[in-house]
Amino acid sequence: MSTSTSTSASAKTSTAAAPRNYLRWRIVDIVVASVLGVAAGLIFLAWNVGYLGPKALLEPLLPGLQGLLDGPWLFAGVLGGLIIRKAGAAIYVELLAAVVSALIGNQWGGFLTLEAGLVQGLGAELVFLLFFYRRWSLPVAILAGAGAALAGGINNLVLWYAGSGPAFTTIYLLSTVVSGAVIAGALSWVLARGIAATGALDRFGSGREARVRV
């Protein structure tokens, strides 16, 4: 009887403490999130140039279809959230990647790049929050990628495609959400699992989960 009561009390204490753990950042969380943000920022820089060719092909084919190219700018927040598993990680990593892109320079200007990073990170963050930072499955990752894409897509429509008709708006939003779900969501989930399998994330819940699977 006393053992059962003690176990139950311990479980309740652990459950009550769990939400606070997602709010408490460690030094290692900050360091790894920063490394992810900088690395993602360099990928952003490459894609700032690399997307121009595919864009030139997609735009004449069907205006709005260029939203399919948005995924590589959306993955940082989702990947950061999946690996760090702390409140604010998605926003931090996506925004830091945008800072790197803005500091080195791109065609959109510094402030608008930072604003886009913040909005996209917030879109992913809200999905992780919706699951109380407790679910890190493939479907959640896909939803986070779609959330980042939807937030970023609406932001782009306001800033860059103001006055667009219903057809363009619909095609663009659907295209960017698909890109976000597949590239920023599903591929980030696969990448996070791959990194965890190497043992590099042993100090994170994502790394410990990988060891359990093995």
Summary of the structure (lengths in Angstrom):
residues: 214
radius of gyration: 18.9
end to end distance: 35.4
largest distance: 73.0
contacts: 759
relative contact order: 0.14
helix: 80%
strand: 0%
